Amino acid sequence: MIALFNKLHSRWLTFTFRHPRTAATAAPKVNLSTAPPKPVIPSKKPIKVELVGGKRYSWCSCGYSRKQPFCDGTHKTKAEGMKGLRFVPEKDSTVWLCGCKHTNNSPYCDGTHKQDFIVSAPLHECTD
């Protein structure tokens, strides 16, 4: 490093340190986005499930789970910042859970899968 001296007062000196000019090195890629992660689309249809009243479930909100429509924890590595939605139904029931992951009534299907942005989007397929 090169030190440059600047005289401010007769008694005080300040130092400015500069890095010597060297060839640029590749910096690691860092995601600086503050936007929330977006889910992938594992299914363009709702998924019919039988739920038991009083039992806790965790619905996959990221779309990466291999146990659709339920969460298997894959978001921890593939969709950091997202997590499963936990819910407890009041009684035994048959329901349609969202498969496209874009519902406004999570975890239940609200028909969003019929909109053009879902219909025209590619399906996510598990590769590993």
C-alpha positions in Angstrom: 0.0 0.0 0.0 1.1 3.5 -0.6 0.6 6.1 2.1 0.1 9.8 1.2 0.6 12.4 3.8 -1.5 15.5 4.0 -0.6 18.3 6.4 -3.7 19.7 8.1 -2.2 21.5 11.1 1.3 21.9 12.3 0.7 19.2 14.8 -1.7 16.8 13.1 -1.1 14.7 10.0 -3.7 12.6 8.2 -3.0 9.4 6.3 -4.7 8.3 3.1 -4.1 4.6 2.2 -4.6 3.5 -1.4 -4.4 0.1 -2.8 -1.7 -0.4 -5.4 -3.2 -0.8 -8.9 -3.4 -4.5 -9.7 -5.2 -6.7 -12.2 -8.9 -7.0 -11.4 -10.0 -10.3 -9.8 -13.3 -11.9 -10.1 -15.5 -11.1 -7.2 -18.0 -13.8 -6.0 -21.6 -13.2 -7.3 -23.9 -11.9 -4.6 -27.6 -11.4 -4.9 -28.4 -7.9 -3.7 -32.1 -8.0 -4.6 -34.5 -7.0 -1.9 -37.4 -8.4 -3.8 -39.0 -11.5 -2.2 -38.3 -14.8 -4.0 -41.0 -16.0 -6.4 -42.3 -19.5 -6.4 -41.9 -21.9 -9.3 -45.0 -23.6 -10.8 -45.0 -27.4 -10.1 -48.7 -27.9 -11.3 -51.2 -25.8 -13.2 -54.1 -27.5 -11.5 -55.2 -27.7 -7.8 -54.4 -30.8 -5.8 -57.3 -32.6 -4.1 -56.4 -33.8 -0.6 -58.1 -35.4 2.4 -57.3 -33.4 5.6 -57.7 -34.6 9.2 -59.2 -32.0 11.5 -56.8 -30.8 14.3 -53.7 -32.2 12.4 -51.0 -29.7 11.5 -50.0 -29.5 7.8 -47.3 -27.5 6.0 -48.2 -26.4 2.5 -45.3 -25.8 0.1 -45.3 -22.2 -1.0 -42.1 -22.2 -3.1 -43.0 -25.0 -5.5 -39.7 -27.0 -5.2 -41.0 -29.7 -2.8 -41.1 -33.3 -4.1 -44.1 -34.0 -1.9 -46.5 -31.5 -3.5 -48.7 -29.9 -2.3 -46.9 -30.3 1.1 -43.6 -28.9 2.2 -40.5 -31.1 2.5 -38.0 -28.4 3.4 -36.5 -27.9 0.0 -37.0 -24.2 0.3 -34.0 -24.1 2.7 -31.6 -24.6 -0.2 -33.5 -23.7 -3.4 -35.8 -20.8 -2.3 -34.1 -19.1 0.6 -36.4 -16.6 2.2 -39.5 -18.7 1.6 -41.0 -21.2 3.9 -43.9 -23.6 4.1 -47.3 -22.3 5.3 -48.5 -24.2 8.4 -52.2 -24.6 8.9 -54.6 -26.8 11.0 -58.0 -27.6 9.6 -60.9 -27.4 12.1 -62.5 -30.6 10.9 -62.0 -33.6 8.5 -62.5 -32.4 5.0 -61.7 -32.8 1.3 -60.1 -29.7 -0.1 -58.3 -28.4 -3.2 -54.9 -27.0 -2.4 -53.1 -24.6 -4.8 -50.7 -26.3 -7.1 -49.5 -23.2 -9.0 -48.4 -21.5 -5.8 -49.8 -18.1 -6.8 -53.2 -18.2 -5.0 -54.4 -15.2 -3.0 -56.1 -17.6 -0.5 -53.1 -19.8 0.6 -53.1 -22.8 0.8 -56.4 -23.2 -0.9 -57.0 -22.9 -4.7 -58.7 -19.7 -5.8 -58.6 -20.3 -9.5 -55.4 -18.2 -10.2 -54.1 -21.2 -12.3 -56.6 -20.2 -15.0 -55.0 -16.8 -15.6 -52.8 -16.3 -18.6 -49.5 -15.7 -16.7 -49.9 -19.2 -15.2 -51.2 -20.9 -18.4 -48.3 -19.6 -20.5 -45.6 -20.2 -17.8 -43.4 -23.3 -18.0 -43.8 -26.0 -15.4 -41.0 -26.7 -12.9 -39.7 -30.2 -13.0 -37.6 -31.7 -10.2 -34.2 -32.5 -11.6 -32.4 -33.9 -8.6 
